[in-house]
Amino acid sequence: MNLLAEHHLQGTSAAFYIPNFISEDEEQYLLRKIEDSPKQKWKTLHNRGEVLQKNILLREDLPAFLNDFPDVLGRLRFLGTFDQSPHKGPNHVILNEYHPGQGIMPHEDGPSYHPVVATISLGSHAIFHYYRYNKDKDSLSVGPESVGRSIDPAPLLSLFLEPRSVVITTGELYTTHLHGIDDVYADTFTGNGFLLLPNGSHSRIVNRHMIQDETVVGIIESGGTVKRTTRYSLTCRDVEKVASGRVAGVIKRT
């Protein structure tokens, strides 16, 4: 991952942040394609394109806009993001839609995937937290995959994901940690890079020096609020085991 080296996050060599991974025009094109796609088609892909209980992917076509223009999957391959994965690139893409006030609880992506995930943000920002497990009883609730394990409620790392950016998670941050997004309508900063968390504590934005939006940088450093709007994320992974079929790849909407 030599091309990624300059983009690694402060305090870790296992995560990378690239602002303006796609252009504004490309973002608008992708948003139009997403909005124009029949919801019934997404539902069909959601039903047919599941990773099976044995962690095997049923293969389906990826939409042309992911491989043609803009070639976001090709860009990820060019960076070397998936050089060590079985298929040398993503073969599974999940589209998530987040309205203001919506998030996702801390979770792991699970053993179906090669331990690399790239998440592209469209439309709005988000605050992306990494968490670690602890042995204390005072913890966050977790999903079925983590029954019996408690989570340290204080984020290990917190990132401001700008629209058009990509965050890439690898190594131990993928295999032994969790990630999530708080379900808030706006993100409030108290200055010097600190985010006010829903529980009243604070977490510092580790990529604040990499953010390109000067208005946002000013708010993070001096204090203020950034409201969320509707955000779409494209989460790209390589499923290691793939059932025989016509093509590699599936996208599903959740």
GIRA-V259390 format. One record per run of one state. SS is the DSSP state (helix for helix, strand for strand, loop for the rest). FROM is the first residue (numbers start at 1). TO is the last residue. Records with the same first field share a line. If there is no record, write none. Layout:
SS = FROM-TO / FROM-TO
This chain:
loop = 1-1 / 9-14 / 19-23 / 37-38 / 49-50 / 52-55 / 58-63 / 68-71 / 80-91 / 99-103 / 108-112 / 114-115 / 123-125 / 135-139 / 141-143 / 147-149 / 152-156 / 162-165 / 176-176 / 182-185 / 192-193 / 197-201 / 206-207 / 211-213 / 223-223 / 228-230 / 238-238 / 240-240 / 243-249 / 254-254
helix = 2-7 / 24-36 / 39-48 / 64-67 / 72-79 / 144-146 / 171-175 / 208-210 / 214-222
strand = 8-8 / 15-18 / 51-51 / 56-57 / 92-98 / 104-107 / 113-113 / 116-122 / 126-134 / 140-140 / 150-151 / 157-161 / 166-170 / 177-181 / 186-191 / 194-196 / 202-205 / 224-227 / 231-237 / 239-239 / 241-242 / 250-253
